[in-house]
Amino acid sequence: MAVSSTALGRGATERPWLKPAVFVACLLPLALLVFEALREGLGANPVETITRWSGEWALRFLVLTLAMTPLRRLGGWRWPLRIRRMLGLYTFFYACLHFLTFVWFDHDFSLAAIGADILKRPYVTVGFLGLCLLLVLAVTSNDYSVRRLRRNWQTLHRAVYLIAVLAMLHFAWLVKADYAEPAIYLGAFLLLFGYRVALLLRQ
């Protein structure tokens, strides 16, 4: 079901507050982290807390991004399309924060140490590959790229499902023991991916 730019524009007129509200809401996790850091509430290992926090929020925003198309189709709403790009960019933003903690606190920006870790540890390898793919999608998420790439743009951005798989693997390998939380994210992803496959089969 295609949605015209006119329809999207009409939706923007109906809810001019939506994008600013979502923009601020997406920054709340970062604001809460800064607040906890200022009051020294990050626990005995602040670096581990920040690393896990940023990674989990990147994963949450990724799942939310994938949920926008099913919400639009099942609910008949236009607003999910208006915030989908923003959610995807916030996924990249929190993933970059996650990677920054790795290169800063774990390796003090040493390129040699960072490269060795990426090659040595599988969970780092898949996480870095997922970040590289996220970078490609973030760079091409603008209207110019949509016009320039045309049909290839949609094909390229389906890589978000591969990114989700890599993110799940990264998280599962990282926790090593309690797989309850990774299983929740995996279940949500499989549900969303299954819906997408069902749509493709109906076409």
N, C-alpha and C positions, 0 to 999 in steps of 0.2 A: 504494500500500500504506500504509494508515493505521497509526500506532503509537499505542496508547492511553497515557494518563497513567499507568495502572497498570504497563504494560510499562516506561515510562521510569523510574518510581519503582523498579522492581525492578532496572533497570540501574544506578541510582544506588547501591543497596545493594551490588551486586556490585563496583562500582569507586568507592568513596568518595574515592579519591585522584586520580581523573581530572581533575576541574575544577581543584583547586588546582595540580596538576602543569602543566596547560595554561596556567593563569594565569601562573605563574612563567616558563614557557618563552616565553610571548609577550612578556615584559618583557626577556628576554635581549638582543635587538637594541639596546634603549635602554641597557641596562647596558654593553654593549660600546662603544657610541658615547661614553658618558660617560667610560669608561675611556680610550679613545683621545684624547679631548679633554684629560683631565687629564695625560696624558703627551705632549701636543702631537703627536699622531700623525695629525692630520686633513689633513695635506698643506699645500701652499702656499696653497690657497684653502679655508679651513675652512668658510666659508659655503656654497660650492658643494657641498662634500662632505656637509654636513648636509642641504642641500636635496634632493640626489639620493638620499641614504640614506633619508630619511624617506618620500619619494615611492615609492621602489622597495619598501620594506617595506609600505606601504599597499597597493600593487598585489599583493604576494605574499599578504598576508592576505585580500585580496579573492578571489583565485583559490582559496585554501584554503577560504574560506567556500562558494564555489560548488561545491567538490568534495565537500562533506559529504553532500548528497543522493544523488549517484551511489554514494558509498561505502556508504551505508546500504542502498541497494537492491541493489547488486551483491554486497555481502558479507553482507547479512542481519544487520548489526550495529546495535545501538541507540546505541552511544556517539557516533557522529557527530552525532546530533540533540542530544545533551546539550552539545556544545561549539560547535555552529554559531552560536548567538547570541553567545557570547563572542568567537569569531573575527570576527564581523561588527562587534562593538563595538571590537575592536582595530584593525580596518580603519579605522574612523572616528577612533580615537585617533591613529594614525600619519598619517592624512590631515590631521588638525588640526595636528600637529607640522609637517608639510610646509607648510601654509598659514601657520603662525606664523612660519616662517623667511622667508616671502615678505613678510608685512606688517611684520615687525620689522627684519630685516637689509636688505631691499631698499628699504623705504619708510618705515621709522621710524614706523610706525603712522599715517601721513598718509592720512586717508580720501580726500582728493582725488586723491592720487597712486595709491592702490590702485584706486579707481574708474576712473580714466583708463586704467590698465594692463589692467584687466579688459575694458574696452570696446575697447581698441586691439589687443591681442594675442590671436589666436584660441586659442593653446594655453592662455593664462591664462583665457580665457572658458570653454572647455569644462571645464577643471580646476575652476573655481569653481562651475560648474553641477553638476558631479559631487559636489562637497563639499556643496552645498545639498541635493541629493537624499539623500546619505548622512546628513545631519542629520535629515531627515524619518524615515528608516528607523531611526536610532538612538533617536530620541525615541519611536517607536511599537514598539520591540522588546520592551517589557515585557508581562507577562501581562494587565495591565489593558487595554491597547490591543488585544490579541488578542481578549479577551472583548467589548470595546466595538465593534470594527469587524467582528467575525465574518468572513464570507466576503470582505469588502472588504479585510481585512488581508492575505490571501494575494495578492490582486490588486495591492495597493500595494507589497508587498515583492518582486514580480517586477520592479520598477524597478531591482533590483540588476543586471540584465543591461544596462540602459541605462547605468547607472553604469559598468559594466565597459567598454562601448564608449567612453564619454567619457574614461575613464582611459587606454585604449589610444591614443586620439587625442592626448591631452595629452602622453603619454610620447613618442610617435613624432614629434610636432611639436617637442618640446623637444630631442631628441637631434640632429636635423637631418642627421646623417651616417650613423653606424654603426647600422643598423636590425636587427642580429642579435638583440640582447636584446629589443627590442619584439616581434620576430617570434616569439620563444619564448613570451612571454606571450600573444600573439595566438593562437598555435596551441593553447595550453592552454585559452584561453577558447572558441575555436571547437569544440573537442572537448567541453567541458562543456555549451556551449549546444546543440550538436547532439544530445547525449544528452537534454537537457531537451525539445527539440522532438520527438524520437522518443517520449518518454513521453506527451506531449500528444496525438500522433497515434494512439497506441494506446488512448487512453481513449474 
